[in-house]
Amino acid sequence: MSRTGLLVVVALIFALAAAGVLVWTNALNISGQPSGAPSATAPSTTAPPSREAQLVTSMNQAAAGGGFAASFLETDVSKWQIAEGHRLERFSLASSGPVFARLTSSVALDRASVQWPSLGLSMALPVEFANLANGRTVEIGFIARAAQSNGSSELSVIYATQQAGNSLWQTVELKPNFEAYKFTYDVPRIETGYVNGPILVFHSDAAGGGKAVEMIGAYVKLAQ
């Protein structure tokens, strides 16, 4: 490699280290089978959906009829933003299984800040949903687990209206396997309506020690 080329590579590495990094990796087949390759011992009958796939189905059903859901499939990439000091990597549970993402937070959580997109992994919702939820209760759900390597036992999450209050940071204790979690928030009523869309933010390590969580997706909907 030429001296000029080496300098370009070094500059790129430093640029990535200084900012939030969103990494869409090749599929990681945890079973050890090459991605896309059929198993030599696979039965000819169709296997039932995995527990993770069932959780994804439940998440999408929960968001149906006016809610919003985001997974980590290619089609949902644009729904997520990652802040400086955080890293997001995408993997697959198997060649045809659900995609999950590993969130690593290497900066401490600033609970006093209202600069929401700068606080972790975020999903912005449209102002139309803010007005649909005006004065009502919303349900926030997500599928997560402690990362299998350098895992965090807790995940911090907040729903913020970006105008009239927020749910405060919720600290959720995670289990080793993927589970569905949810909480609710009573959205303050604004008589003239909302002009800002709400936002959902996740942080994997409140102490900023670089511990990680793994997520399959999240949703927001009006509570029943």
PASEBA-1860 file (N, C-alpha, C; in nm, 3 decimals):
! residues 224
1> MSRTGLLV> 0.086/-0.120/0.000/0.000/0.000/0.000/0.089/0.124/0.000 ~ 0.055/0.224/-0.079/0.132/0.347/-0.084/0.118/0.426/0.045 ~ 0.212/0.519/0.067/0.207/0.604/0.187/0.077/0.683/0.192 ~ 0.034/0.735/0.074/-0.091/0.812/0.068/-0.211/0.726/0.106 ~ -0.215/0.603/0.053/-0.325/0.513/0.085/-0.330/0.478/0.232 ~ -0.210/0.457/0.293/-0.205/0.425/0.435/-0.258/0.540/0.518 ~ -0.223/0.662/0.482/-0.272/0.778/0.556/-0.423/0.791/0.548 ~ -0.481/0.756/0.435/-0.626/0.762/0.418/-0.693/0.661/0.510
9> VVALIFAL> -0.638/0.538/0.518/-0.696/0.435/0.603/-0.688/0.474/0.750 ~ -0.573/0.528/0.791/-0.556/0.571/0.930/-0.655/0.682/0.964 ~ -0.672/0.777/0.873/-0.767/0.887/0.897/-0.908/0.835/0.911 ~ -0.944/0.734/0.832/-1.079/0.676/0.840/-1.101/0.607/0.973 ~ -0.999/0.535/1.023/-1.011/0.467/1.152/-1.034/0.567/1.263 ~ -0.960/0.677/1.262/-0.978/0.778/1.367/-1.114/0.844/1.357 ~ -1.165/0.863/1.236/-1.297/0.925/1.219/-1.406/0.835/1.276 ~ -1.395/0.704/1.254/-1.494/0.610/1.308/-1.487/0.603/1.459
17> AAAGVLVW> -1.368/0.610/1.514/-1.352/0.601/1.659/-1.411/0.721/1.729 ~ -1.416/0.836/1.662/-1.464/0.959/1.725/-1.614/0.975/1.715 ~ -1.680/0.890/1.642/-1.824/0.908/1.619/-1.898/0.779/1.650 ~ -2.029/0.791/1.658/-2.109/0.671/1.672/-2.093/0.586/1.547 ~ -2.086/0.457/1.565/-2.058/0.368/1.452/-2.174/0.273/1.432 ~ -2.225/0.269/1.312/-2.331/0.178/1.274/-2.271/0.075/1.180 ~ -2.263/-0.049/1.222/-2.197/-0.153/1.145/-2.298/-0.257/1.102 ~ -2.320/-0.270/0.972/-2.406/-0.377/0.921/-2.314/-0.490/0.875
25> TNALNISG> -2.297/-0.591/0.958/-2.205/-0.699/0.928/-2.269/-0.801/0.835 ~ -2.186/-0.894/0.786/-2.240/-1.010/0.718/-2.315/-1.095/0.820 ~ -2.407/-1.176/0.772/-2.487/-1.259/0.863/-2.398/-1.349/0.946 ~ -2.422/-1.352/1.075/-2.348/-1.441/1.165/-2.437/-1.559/1.198 ~ -2.395/-1.676/1.154/-2.473/-1.797/1.175/-2.424/-1.864/1.303 ~ -2.498/-1.846/1.411/-2.454/-1.896/1.541/-2.448/-2.048/1.543 ~ -2.527/-2.114/1.461/-2.527/-2.260/1.459/-2.400/-2.316/1.398 ~ -2.319/-2.232/1.331/-2.195/-2.278/1.270/-2.210/-2.315/1.124
33> QPSGAPSA> -2.332/-2.318/1.072/-2.356/-2.350/0.931/-2.329/-2.225/0.848 ~ -2.257/-2.231/0.735/-2.235/-2.114/0.651/-2.367/-2.050/0.613 ~ -2.372/-1.917/0.613/-2.495/-1.846/0.584/-2.550/-1.887/0.449 ~ -2.677/-1.923/0.447/-2.743/-1.958/0.323/-2.725/-2.103/0.283 ~ -2.639/-2.178/0.351/-2.615/-2.317/0.314/-2.712/-2.409/0.386 ~ -2.771/-2.506/0.318/-2.865/-2.598/0.384/-2.792/-2.693/0.475 ~ -2.855/-2.735/0.583/-2.795/-2.832/0.675/-2.806/-2.971/0.616 ~ -2.698/-3.049/0.633/-2.697/-3.185/0.577/-2.796/-3.275/0.650
41> TAPSTTAP> -2.829/-3.240/0.773/-2.920/-3.324/0.850/-3.057/-3.260/0.867 ~ -3.083/-3.153/0.793/-3.210/-3.083/0.807/-3.325/-3.172/0.760 ~ -3.433/-3.179/0.834/-3.547/-3.259/0.791/-3.616/-3.194/0.672 ~ -3.690/-3.273/0.600/-3.756/-3.222/0.480/-3.879/-3.140/0.515 ~ -3.933/-3.160/0.635/-4.051/-3.083/0.674/-4.010/-2.945/0.722 ~ -4.101/-2.851/0.714/-4.075/-2.714/0.757/-4.074/-2.708/0.909 ~ -3.965/-2.654/0.964/-3.953/-2.643/1.109/-4.046/-2.534/1.161 ~ -4.098/-2.549/1.282/-4.184/-2.446/1.339/-4.104/-2.319/1.363
49> PSREAQLV> -4.169/-2.204/1.368/-4.097/-2.078/1.391/-4.021/-2.083/1.523 ~ -3.903/-2.025/1.524/-3.824/-2.020/1.646/-3.892/-1.926/1.747 ~ -3.850/-1.936/1.871/-3.906/-1.850/1.975/-3.880/-1.703/1.940 ~ -3.761/-1.674/1.886/-3.728/-1.536/1.848/-3.820/-1.487/1.736 ~ -3.846/-1.575/1.639/-3.936/-1.538/1.530/-4.077/-1.511/1.583 ~ -4.120/-1.589/1.681/-4.251/-1.566/1.741/-4.257/-1.432/1.814 ~ -4.145/-1.395/1.878/-4.139/-1.265/1.945/-4.150/-1.151/1.843 ~ -4.085/-1.167/1.728/-4.094/-1.066/1.622/-4.237/-1.053/1.572
57> TSMNQAAA> -4.302/-1.167/1.552/-4.442/-1.164/1.507/-4.530/-1.091/1.607 ~ -4.510/-1.119/1.735/-4.587/-1.052/1.840/-4.561/-0.902/1.841 ~ -4.436/-0.863/1.820/-4.400/-0.722/1.816/-4.470/-0.650/1.702 ~ -4.468/-0.711/1.584/-4.534/-0.649/1.468/-4.685/-0.643/1.485 ~ -4.742/-0.745/1.548/-4.886/-0.744/1.572/-4.923/-0.635/1.672 ~ -4.838/-0.615/1.772/-4.864/-0.512/1.873/-4.866/-0.374/1.811 ~ -4.781/-0.352/1.711/-4.771/-0.220/1.648/-4.872/-0.199/1.536 ~ -4.942/-0.304/1.497/-5.039/-0.292/1.388/-5.154/-0.200/1.428
65> GGGFAASF> -5.208/-0.129/1.332/-5.322/-0.042/1.358/-5.287/0.091/1.419 ~ -5.183/0.154/1.367/-5.150/0.289/1.411/-5.023/0.304/1.491 ~ -4.960/0.191/1.528/-4.834/0.199/1.602/-4.715/0.195/1.507 ~ -4.597/0.195/1.564/-4.475/0.192/1.485/-4.380/0.087/1.542 ~ -4.322/0.007/1.453/-4.225/-0.095/1.494/-4.102/-0.083/1.407 ~ -3.987/-0.117/1.463/-3.863/-0.116/1.387/-3.779/-0.236/1.429 ~ -3.739/-0.316/1.332/-3.647/-0.426/1.355/-3.509/-0.381/1.307 ~ -3.421/-0.476/1.283/-3.289/-0.442/1.230/-3.266/-0.505/1.094
73> LETDVSKW> -3.378/-0.529/1.023/-3.370/-0.574/0.884/-3.325/-0.457/0.796 ~ -3.279/-0.489/0.676/-3.235/-0.385/0.583/-3.341/-0.279/0.561 ~ -3.468/-0.322/0.557/-3.577/-0.228/0.529/-3.600/-0.128/0.642 ~ -3.545/-0.156/0.761/-3.567/-0.067/0.875/-3.442/0.013/0.913 ~ -3.336/0.002/0.836/-3.211/0.070/0.870/-3.232/0.219/0.890 ~ -3.310/0.282/0.802/-3.327/0.427/0.808/-3.405/0.474/0.931 ~ -3.468/0.383/1.004/-3.546/0.422/1.122/-3.458/0.446/1.246 ~ -3.333/0.401/1.239/-3.246/0.409/1.356/-3.136/0.513/1.338
81> QIAEGHRL> -3.098/0.577/1.447/-2.982/0.665/1.449/-2.893/0.624/1.566 ~ -2.762/0.634/1.546/-2.668/0.598/1.651/-2.582/0.720/1.684 ~ -2.565/0.747/1.814/-2.494/0.867/1.858/-2.346/0.841/1.877 ~ -2.271/0.948/1.887/-2.128/0.940/1.915/-2.105/0.869/2.048 ~ -2.007/0.781/2.052/-1.977/0.707/2.173/-2.053/0.577/2.185 ~ -2.131/0.543/2.083/-2.210/0.419/2.083/-2.179/0.344/1.954 ~ -2.197/0.213/1.959/-2.171/0.129/1.842/-2.288/0.032/1.825 ~ -2.327/0.012/1.699/-2.436/-0.081/1.667/-2.388/-0.176/1.559
89> ERFSLASS> -2.394/-0.307/1.588/-2.355/-0.409/1.492/-2.472/-0.503/1.468 ~ -2.489/-0.546/1.346/-2.603/-0.631/1.312/-2.557/-0.773/1.281 ~ -2.635/-0.870/1.332/-2.605/-1.011/1.311/-2.735/-1.085/1.279 ~ -2.721/-1.215/1.250/-2.838/-1.299/1.228/-2.830/-1.420/1.319 ~ -2.944/-1.460/1.375/-2.947/-1.577/1.462/-2.919/-1.706/1.385 ~ -2.952/-1.709/1.258/-2.928/-1.824/1.171/-2.945/-1.775/1.028 ~ -2.923/-1.865/0.931/-2.927/-1.822/0.792/-3.063/-1.766/0.753 ~ -3.170/-1.810/0.821/-3.303/-1.760/0.788/-3.375/-1.706/0.912
97> GPVFARLT> -3.300/-1.683/1.018/-3.362/-1.638/1.143/-3.368/-1.488/1.154 ~ -3.429/-1.438/1.263/-3.440/-1.293/1.284/-3.304/-1.228/1.297 ~ -3.297/-1.104/1.254/-3.176/-1.025/1.267/-3.177/-0.956/1.402 ~ -3.062/-0.950/1.468/-3.053/-0.875/1.592/-2.935/-0.781/1.584 ~ -2.933/-0.681/1.672/-2.825/-0.583/1.673/-2.765/-0.575/1.812 ~ -2.634/-0.558/1.818/-2.563/-0.542/1.945/-2.531/-0.394/1.965 ~ -2.587/-0.337/2.072/-2.563/-0.197/2.107/-2.459/-0.191/2.217 ~ -2.352/-0.116/2.193/-2.247/-0.097/2.292/-2.235/0.052/2.322
105> SSVALDRA> -2.251/0.089/2.448/-2.243/0.229/2.489/-2.116/0.251/2.571 ~ -2.028/0.336/2.520/-1.899/0.361/2.585/-1.891/0.500/2.648 ~ -2.003/0.569/2.657/-2.010/0.697/2.727/-2.120/0.687/2.832 ~ -2.100/0.754/2.945/-2.198/0.749/3.053/-2.328/0.815/3.011 ~ -2.436/0.766/3.065/-2.568/0.822/3.036/-2.587/0.953/3.112 ~ -2.617/1.059/3.039/-2.645/1.190/3.099/-2.796/1.201/3.115 ~ -2.845/1.168/3.232/-2.988/1.166/3.257/-3.051/1.305/3.256 ~ -2.970/1.410/3.270/-3.022/1.546/3.273/-3.035/1.606/3.133
113> SVQWPSLG> -2.970/1.545/3.035/-2.970/1.601/2.900/-3.103/1.576/2.830 ~ -3.143/1.673/2.748/-3.261/1.656/2.664/-3.221/1.655/2.516 ~ -3.093/1.638/2.490/-3.044/1.624/2.353/-3.058/1.477/2.314 ~ -3.181/1.435/2.297/-3.214/1.293/2.288/-3.136/1.214/2.183 ~ -3.123/1.261/2.058/-3.050/1.180/1.959/-2.903/1.157/1.995 ~ -2.848/1.239/2.085/-2.707/1.227/2.120/-2.683/1.130/2.235 ~ -2.790/1.067/2.285/-2.779/0.987/2.407/-2.774/0.836/2.384 ~ -2.774/0.792/2.259/-2.767/0.648/2.236/-2.826/0.608/2.102
121> LSMALPVE> -2.890/0.493/2.099/-2.959/0.443/1.981/-3.103/0.496/1.985 ~ -3.144/0.564/1.880/-3.275/0.628/1.884/-3.360/0.597/1.762 ~ -3.491/0.605/1.783/-3.590/0.592/1.676/-3.687/0.708/1.689 ~ -3.693/0.793/1.588/-3.784/0.908/1.588/-3.918/0.869/1.529 ~ -4.025/0.920/1.588/-4.162/0.895/1.540/-4.218/1.024/1.481 ~ -4.313/1.014/1.390/-4.367/1.133/1.326/-4.457/1.214/1.418 ~ -4.472/1.342/1.385/-4.557/1.430/1.466/-4.702/1.382/1.462 ~ -4.741/1.311/1.356/-4.878/1.259/1.348/-4.906/1.164/1.464
129> FANLANGR> -4.805/1.084/1.502/-4.826/0.994/1.614/-4.833/1.072/1.745 ~ -4.755/1.178/1.756/-4.760/1.262/1.876/-4.901/1.315/1.899 ~ -4.966/1.357/1.794/-5.102/1.410/1.808/-5.206/1.300/1.826 ~ -5.179/1.183/1.772/-5.267/1.069/1.797/-5.261/1.029/1.944 ~ -5.141/1.043/2.004/-5.121/1.005/2.143/-5.145/1.120/2.241 ~ -5.181/1.237/2.192/-5.201/1.355/2.275/-5.301/1.328/2.388 ~ -5.255/1.333/2.513/-5.343/1.310/2.626/-5.379/1.165/2.651 ~ -5.311/1.074/2.583/-5.343/0.932/2.598/-5.222/0.855/2.651
137> TVEIGFIA> -5.238/0.726/2.670/-5.130/0.641/2.720/-5.068/0.564/2.605 ~ -4.935/0.565/2.598/-4.866/0.487/2.496/-4.797/0.369/2.561 ~ -4.782/0.263/2.484/-4.708/0.144/2.528/-4.579/0.134/2.448 ~ -4.469/0.118/2.518/-4.338/0.105/2.455/-4.288/-0.036/2.481 ~ -4.254/-0.108/2.376/-4.207/-0.245/2.392/-4.080/-0.270/2.313 ~ -4.003/-0.368/2.354/-3.881/-0.404/2.283/-3.842/-0.547/2.318 ~ -3.760/-0.606/2.232/-3.709/-0.741/2.251/-3.559/-0.731/2.270 ~ -3.508/-0.779/2.384/-3.366/-0.762/2.413/-3.315/-0.872/2.504
145> RAAQSNGS> -3.184/-0.877/2.517/-3.116/-0.966/2.610/-2.979/-0.906/2.643 ~ -2.917/-0.953/2.749/-2.779/-0.917/2.778/-2.691/-0.978/2.669 ~ -2.596/-0.901/2.619/-2.508/-0.952/2.513/-2.432/-1.075/2.563 ~ -2.406/-1.167/2.474/-2.337/-1.291/2.511/-2.189/-1.269/2.540 ~ -2.135/-1.155/2.496/-1.997/-1.120/2.524/-1.994/-0.980/2.583 ~ -1.933/-0.964/2.700/-1.926/-0.835/2.770/-2.066/-0.775/2.786 ~ -2.157/-0.858/2.831/-2.297/-0.818/2.836/-2.331/-0.726/2.952 ~ -2.427/-0.638/2.926/-2.482/-0.551/3.030/-2.608/-0.615/3.085
153> SELSVIYA> -2.623/-0.612/3.214/-2.741/-0.674/3.277/-2.861/-0.581/3.274 ~ -2.839/-0.456/3.231/-2.948/-0.357/3.230/-2.949/-0.279/3.099 ~ -3.067/-0.236/3.062/-3.085/-0.151/2.945/-3.164/-0.028/2.989 ~ -3.114/0.090/2.954/-3.185/0.214/2.985/-3.262/0.259/2.862 ~ -3.388/0.299/2.881/-3.473/0.338/2.770/-3.562/0.453/2.813 ~ -3.589/0.545/2.720/-3.676/0.659/2.749/-3.762/0.692/2.628 ~ -3.886/0.733/2.655/-3.976/0.785/2.552/-3.992/0.934/2.583 ~ -3.957/1.018/2.487/-3.963/1.163/2.508/-4.052/1.228/2.404
161> TQQAGNSL> -4.140/1.316/2.448/-4.228/1.386/2.354/-4.153/1.494/2.278 ~ -4.037/1.534/2.329/-3.957/1.644/2.274/-4.034/1.776/2.276 ~ -4.132/1.782/2.368/-4.209/1.905/2.377/-4.273/1.924/2.515 ~ -4.331/1.817/2.569/-4.409/1.835/2.693/-4.381/1.727/2.797 ~ -4.260/1.675/2.799/-4.228/1.576/2.901/-4.177/1.446/2.844 ~ -4.141/1.356/2.934/-4.088/1.226/2.894/-4.114/1.124/3.004 ~ -4.088/1.000/2.974/-4.117/0.890/3.066/-4.014/0.876/3.177 ~ -3.911/0.959/3.175/-3.792/0.940/3.258/-3.722/0.812/3.212
169> WQTVELKP> -3.595/0.803/3.243/-3.519/0.684/3.201/-3.566/0.562/3.279 ~ -3.605/0.461/3.206/-3.646/0.334/3.264/-3.528/0.238/3.261 ~ -3.495/0.179/3.374/-3.387/0.081/3.381/-3.449/-0.058/3.383 ~ -3.421/-0.136/3.280/-3.481/-0.268/3.264/-3.374/-0.375/3.284 ~ -3.399/-0.467/3.375/-3.305/-0.577/3.398/-3.326/-0.684/3.292 ~ -3.219/-0.719/3.224/-3.227/-0.813/3.113/-3.190/-0.955/3.155 ~ -3.243/-1.050/3.079/-3.212/-1.191/3.100/-3.115/-1.239/2.991 ~ -3.057/-1.358/3.007/-2.960/-1.408/2.908/-3.023/-1.438/2.772
177> NFEAYKFT> -3.153/-1.469/2.769/-3.221/-1.499/2.644/-3.310/-1.384/2.603 ~ -3.344/-1.379/2.475/-3.431/-1.273/2.427/-3.568/-1.281/2.494 ~ -3.612/-1.167/2.545/-3.743/-1.156/2.608/-3.810/-1.027/2.559 ~ -3.942/-1.025/2.567/-4.018/-0.904/2.535/-4.041/-0.823/2.662 ~ -4.012/-0.695/2.657/-4.031/-0.605/2.770/-4.119/-0.488/2.726 ~ -4.190/-0.429/2.821/-4.272/-0.314/2.785/-4.299/-0.229/2.909 ~ -4.333/-0.102/2.883/-4.378/-0.010/2.988/-4.472/0.091/2.923 ~ -4.542/0.167/3.004/-4.637/0.264/2.950/-4.602/0.405/2.998
185> YDVPRIET> -4.654/0.503/2.925/-4.631/0.644/2.958/-4.756/0.724/2.924 ~ -4.799/0.806/3.018/-4.914/0.894/2.997/-4.867/1.023/2.931 ~ -4.903/1.040/2.807/-4.858/1.157/2.730/-4.935/1.282/2.775 ~ -4.864/1.389/2.814/-4.933/1.512/2.854/-5.020/1.567/2.741 ~ -5.133/1.621/2.778/-5.222/1.678/2.677/-5.185/1.823/2.648 ~ -5.174/1.855/2.521/-5.154/1.992/2.476/-5.275/2.031/2.394 ~ -5.347/2.131/2.440/-5.473/2.170/2.375/-5.453/2.209/2.229 ~ -5.342/2.274/2.200/-5.317/2.319/2.063/-5.250/2.212/1.977
193> GYVNGPIL> -5.218/2.099/2.037/-5.155/1.991/1.962/-5.003/1.998/1.963 ~ -4.942/1.888/1.926/-4.796/1.878/1.921/-4.742/1.924/1.786 ~ -4.624/1.983/1.791/-4.556/2.022/1.667/-4.425/1.944/1.650 ~ -4.386/1.870/1.753/-4.267/1.787/1.745/-4.304/1.639/1.756 ~ -4.231/1.555/1.685/-4.252/1.412/1.695/-4.177/1.355/1.815 ~ -4.228/1.250/1.878/-4.159/1.188/1.991/-4.038/1.107/1.946 ~ -3.960/1.061/2.044/-3.841/0.984/2.013/-3.821/0.877/2.121 ~ -3.770/0.763/2.080/-3.740/0.652/2.169/-3.589/0.633/2.168
201> VFHSDAAG> -3.525/0.628/2.288/-3.380/0.620/2.296/-3.338/0.504/2.387 ~ -3.233/0.432/2.344/-3.178/0.321/2.421/-3.030/0.346/2.453 ~ -2.988/0.306/2.574/-2.848/0.318/2.617/-2.813/0.188/2.688 ~ -2.700/0.125/2.650/-2.671/-0.010/2.700/-2.590/-0.015/2.829 ~ -2.523/0.092/2.864/-2.436/0.089/2.983/-2.434/0.228/3.045 ~ -2.516/0.250/3.146/-2.531/0.383/3.207/-2.399/0.435/3.262 ~ -2.310/0.346/3.303/-2.181/0.388/3.357/-2.080/0.422/3.248 ~ -2.113/0.389/3.124/-2.023/0.419/3.013/-1.904/0.326/3.004
209> GGKAVEMI> -1.917/0.205/3.054/-1.806/0.110/3.055/-1.793/0.024/2.931 ~ -1.877/0.046/2.831/-1.867/-0.030/2.707/-1.932/-0.166/2.709 ~ -2.023/-0.189/2.805/-2.097/-0.315/2.806/-2.209/-0.310/2.702 ~ -2.254/-0.428/2.659/-2.344/-0.433/2.544/-2.473/-0.509/2.573 ~ -2.576/-0.474/2.497/-2.702/-0.547/2.496/-2.731/-0.584/2.351 ~ -2.817/-0.683/2.334/-2.857/-0.724/2.200/-3.008/-0.710/2.186 ~ -3.051/-0.654/2.074/-3.193/-0.623/2.052/-3.240/-0.677/1.919 ~ -3.366/-0.720/1.916/-3.429/-0.765/1.792/-3.516/-0.654/1.732
217> GAYVKLAQ> -3.572/-0.569/1.817/-3.656/-0.461/1.766/-3.731/-0.392/1.877 ~ -3.810/-0.292/1.838/-3.888/-0.215/1.935/-4.015/-0.165/1.868 ~ -4.114/-0.128/1.951/-4.238/-0.073/1.897/-4.295/0.031/1.993 ~ -4.380/0.116/1.940/-4.458/0.212/2.019/-4.600/0.210/1.966 ~ -4.698/0.207/2.056/-4.837/0.206/2.014/-4.922/0.271/2.122 ~ -5.047/0.301/2.090/-5.140/0.346/2.189/-5.179/0.228/2.279 ~ -5.177/0.250/2.408/-5.213/0.142/2.501/-5.363/0.117/2.495 ~ -5.402/-0.007/2.518/-5.545/-0.043/2.517/-5.611/0.009/2.641
END
